[in-house]
Amino acid sequence: MGTTDPTREICGGPDTMDDARPVHRVYVDGFWMDATEVTNEAFAEFVAATQYVTVAERKPRPEDYPGVPVDKLVTGSVVFTPPDRPVSLGNPLAWWSYLPGADWRHPEGPGSNLTGRGKHPVVHIAYEDAEAYAKWAGKRLPTEAEWEFASRGGLAGKRYIWGDELQPGGRWMGNIFEGAFPHQNTGADGYTGTAPVGHYDANGYGLYDMAGNVWEWCSDWYRPDTYALQVAAARGGVVRNPTGPERTDSYDPQERGMPKRVQRGGSFLCTDQYCTRYMLGSRGKGAPDTGSNHLGFRCVQQP
């Protein structure tokens, strides 16, 4: 579990991925995993059956956002909004914005809809939304260790779920960002946004889109030194069925004071110019009350 520093490799990107080390051995009990990310049509079935309202569709409460003007507390979600020119990659606010009216039914805001996107992964899903769907479906969200085991598809020591080359034979194997990030996406892989699930080849376990398309929630709370703590607790032996730290121990050095959940797999916005976390063993994280138009999930269940 984990990955070595990819920055000296071709297409390795600028991120040293220190939070994905040390590489260590992990055992997980058997489980079943959804072959694809949960789709819009599957999520619509859940909403029709339960009348569930997602976090993005609920008006934010003033007590949860002290100091924010009341007129700014409106329903919505975070949407990738590419600038019209090159910008500094040190300022993500140049391409992310909170868009009123954006939610799973309206991925790019009020003027958008799900026409033709039934088989695309559902997005703008906060952690509790994913958890609610999983419970309704008789499943649960995967642990980070389960997700990584599944993503490898039986491969060991590889960079990607399909092998060591980003483009074997010049072919794009997943839905990521091509072009000049963040202002010019050429869509060379066939898509500039989400792709229908199952469009690209499955990995060795028959799972699709385990690299790119949309980030996926895991049940673990995040901290950058999780692996070091796990290895220490196992006294250098095999770590068994890890579930991550407690919420009270979660922290992100970039946003201290904000507990986060682990996200895995990267998305259609990942690129070797900025973020290569579609690589095997790499990690992501996010505030559990926040969704975006490149964040979804898939479920697991016990055999």
C-alpha positions in Angstrom: 0.0 0.0 0.0 1.3 3.5 -0.9 3.6 4.8 -3.5 7.2 6.0 -4.0 8.0 9.6 -5.0 7.0 9.9 -8.7 8.4 13.3 -9.5 11.6 12.0 -11.2 9.6 9.8 -13.6 8.2 10.6 -17.0 4.6 12.0 -16.5 5.2 11.8 -12.7 4.1 15.3 -12.0 5.4 17.8 -9.4 3.8 16.2 -6.3 6.1 14.1 -4.2 3.1 12.4 -2.5 4.7 12.3 0.9 1.4 11.3 2.5 1.4 8.0 0.6 4.5 6.7 2.4 6.0 4.5 3.8 5.0 1.8 1.3 3.9 -1.1 3.5 2.1 -4.4 3.5 -1.6 -4.6 4.3 -4.1 -7.4 4.6 -7.8 -6.9 4.0 -10.7 -9.4 4.4 -12.7 -10.3 1.3 -15.3 -7.9 -0.1 -17.4 -7.2 -3.2 -17.0 -3.8 -4.9 -19.2 -2.1 -7.4 -17.8 -2.5 -10.9 -18.5 1.2 -11.6 -18.9 4.5 -9.9 -22.6 5.1 -8.8 -24.3 6.7 -11.8 -26.9 9.4 -12.1 -29.6 7.0 -13.0 -28.8 4.8 -9.9 -28.8 7.8 -7.6 -32.1 9.0 -9.1 -33.6 5.7 -8.1 -32.4 6.2 -4.6 -33.8 9.8 -4.4 -37.2 8.6 -5.9 -37.5 5.9 -3.3 -36.4 7.9 -0.3 -37.0 11.6 -1.2 -33.5 12.2 -0.1 -32.1 15.8 -0.4 -28.4 16.1 -0.9 -26.2 18.5 1.0 -25.8 20.8 -2.1 -29.6 21.1 -2.2 -30.0 22.2 1.4 -29.6 25.9 2.4 -26.5 26.3 4.5 -27.2 27.1 8.2 -25.7 30.4 9.6 -24.5 28.5 12.7 -22.4 26.3 10.5 -20.8 29.2 8.7 -20.2 32.0 11.2 -19.2 35.2 9.7 -20.6 34.5 6.2 -23.3 37.1 5.2 -26.8 35.6 5.2 -27.3 36.5 1.5 -24.4 34.3 0.6 -25.8 31.2 2.3 -27.6 29.7 -0.7 -27.9 26.2 -2.1 -25.1 25.2 -4.4 -21.8 23.5 -4.8 -18.2 23.8 -6.0 -17.8 23.8 -9.8 -14.6 23.8 -12.0 -14.7 27.0 -13.9 -11.7 27.2 -16.3 -10.1 30.6 -16.8 -9.7 32.0 -20.3 -5.9 32.3 -20.0 -2.9 30.7 -18.2 -2.9 31.3 -14.4 -0.6 30.5 -11.5 -1.1 26.9 -10.4 -0.6 28.0 -6.8 -4.1 29.5 -6.7 -6.9 26.9 -7.1 -9.5 29.7 -6.6 -8.6 30.7 -10.1 -10.5 27.7 -11.4 -12.9 26.7 -8.6 -16.0 28.6 -7.6 -19.0 28.1 -5.5 -21.9 28.1 -7.9 -25.5 28.7 -6.6 -27.9 26.1 -7.9 -25.2 23.5 -8.7 -26.1 20.0 -7.5 -26.3 16.5 -8.7 -29.2 17.3 -11.1 -27.4 20.4 -12.4 -23.7 19.5 -12.6 -22.5 22.8 -14.1 -25.2 25.0 -12.4 -28.8 25.9 -13.1 -28.5 25.9 -16.9 -27.3 22.3 -17.0 -29.1 19.0 -16.6 -28.6 15.2 -16.8 -29.9 14.7 -20.4 -27.6 12.1 -21.9 -25.8 11.6 -18.6 -27.7 8.7 -17.1 -24.6 6.5 -17.3 -22.2 9.2 -16.1 -21.1 9.1 -12.4 -23.2 11.2 -10.1 -21.3 14.2 -8.8 -21.7 17.0 -6.2 -22.0 14.3 -3.6 -21.0 15.1 0.0 -19.8 12.3 2.2 -23.1 11.9 4.0 -24.9 11.7 0.7 -22.7 8.8 -0.4 -23.2 7.1 3.0 -27.0 7.5 2.8 -27.1 5.9 -0.7 -24.8 3.0 0.4 -27.0 2.3 3.4 -30.2 2.3 1.2 -28.5 -0.1 -1.2 -27.5 -2.5 1.6 -23.8 -1.6 1.1 -21.2 0.7 2.6 -18.3 2.9 1.5 -14.9 1.3 1.1 -12.0 1.8 3.5 -9.0 3.3 1.9 -7.1 0.0 2.1 -10.0 -1.8 0.4 -10.1 0.8 -2.3 -6.4 0.6 -3.0 -6.4 -3.2 -3.0 -9.2 -3.2 -5.5 -7.7 -0.5 -7.7 -4.5 -2.5 -8.2 -6.4 -5.4 -9.8 -3.8 -7.8 -8.8 -0.8 -5.8 -10.1 2.1 -5.1 -7.8 4.7 -2.3 -8.1 3.0 -0.6 -11.1 2.4 3.1 -11.6 -1.1 2.9 -13.1 -4.0 0.4 -12.9 -3.0 -0.8 -16.5 0.8 -0.9 -16.1 3.8 1.4 -16.1 3.1 3.7 -19.1 0.6 6.5 -19.0 -0.3 5.9 -22.7 0.6 2.4 -23.8 0.7 2.4 -27.6 -0.4 6.0 -27.6 -3.8 5.1 -26.2 -5.5 7.0 -23.4 -6.6 4.5 -20.7 -8.6 6.7 -18.4 -10.4 10.1 -18.2 -7.9 12.7 -17.1 -6.9 16.2 -18.3 -5.0 16.7 -21.5 -3.8 20.1 -22.7 -2.7 23.2 -20.7 -4.1 23.1 -17.2 -6.4 24.7 -16.2 -7.5 26.8 -19.1 -7.3 24.5 -22.1 -8.5 20.9 -22.0 -8.1 19.3 -25.4 -10.3 16.3 -24.5 -7.8 13.9 -26.3 -9.1 11.0 -24.2 -12.6 11.7 -25.6 -14.0 13.8 -22.8 -13.5 17.2 -21.2 -15.9 16.4 -18.3 -17.1 13.1 -16.8 -17.2 10.1 -19.1 -19.9 7.4 -19.0 -18.9 4.6 -16.5 -17.2 1.6 -18.1 -16.0 3.5 -21.2 -12.4 2.6 -20.6 -10.9 -0.8 -20.0 -11.5 -2.5 -16.6 -8.6 -3.4 -14.4 -7.6 -7.0 -13.5 -10.5 -7.3 -11.1 -13.1 -6.2 -13.6 -13.5 -2.7 -12.0 -13.8 0.4 -14.2 -12.6 4.0 -13.8 -10.3 3.3 -10.8 -8.1 6.0 -12.3 -9.6 9.3 -13.4 -13.2 10.2 -14.2 -14.2 11.3 -10.6 -12.7 11.2 -7.2 -14.3 8.6 -4.9 -15.1 8.8 -1.2 -13.5 6.3 1.3 -14.7 5.9 4.8 -11.3 6.7 6.5 -10.6 10.1 8.1 -7.5 11.6 6.6 -4.2 12.6 8.1 -0.8 12.8 6.2 1.0 10.4 8.5 -1.6 7.6 8.6 0.7 5.0 7.1 3.6 5.7 9.5 1.2 5.4 12.4 -0.2 2.1 11.0 3.2 0.6 10.5 4.3 1.6 14.0 1.2 0.1 15.5 1.8 -3.1 13.6 5.5 -3.1 14.8 6.7 -3.4 11.2 4.5 -6.3 10.4 1.5 -6.6 8.1 -1.2 -4.0 8.8 -4.6 -5.8 9.0 -7.9 -4.2 7.9 -6.9 -0.6 8.7 -9.8 1.9 9.0 -7.8 5.1 9.5 -7.6 7.6 12.4 -10.5 8.9 14.5 -12.3 12.0 13.4 -10.7 13.9 16.3 -7.2 12.9 15.0 -7.8 13.9 11.4 -6.0 16.9 10.0 -4.8 18.4 6.8 -1.6 20.6 7.1 -3.0 22.8 4.3 -6.2 23.5 6.2 -5.7 22.8 9.9 -8.8 22.6 12.0 -10.8 21.0 9.2 -11.2 17.2 9.6 -11.3 15.5 6.1 -12.2 12.1 4.6 -10.0 10.3 2.2 -10.8 10.4 -1.5 -9.2 8.1 -4.1 -8.6 7.7 -7.8 -8.2 11.2 -9.2 -10.6 12.7 -11.7 -11.0 14.2 -15.2 -9.1 17.2 -13.9 -5.9 15.4 -12.9 -2.8 16.1 -15.0 1.0 15.7 -14.7 1.1 19.5 -14.7 -0.6 19.8 -11.4 -2.0 16.6 -9.8 -1.2 13.0 -10.8 -3.2 11.3 -8.1 -4.7 8.9 -10.6 -1.5 6.9 -10.0 -1.7 3.7 -8.0 -1.2 4.2 -4.2 -1.7 8.0 -4.2 -4.2 9.7 -1.9 -6.6 12.6 -1.9 -8.8 14.2 0.8 -11.8 16.5 1.1 -14.1 18.2 3.6 -17.0 15.7 4.2 -19.7 18.4 3.9 -18.4 19.5 0.4 -19.1 18.1 -3.0 -17.9 19.2 -6.5 -18.5 18.4 -10.1 -15.5 15.9 -10.1 -16.4 14.0 -6.9 -18.5 10.8 -6.7 -18.3 7.4 -5.1 -18.8 3.6 -5.4 -19.8 1.1 -2.8 -18.7 -2.2 -1.3 -20.4 -5.0 0.6 -19.4 -8.1 2.5 -19.6 -11.5 0.7 
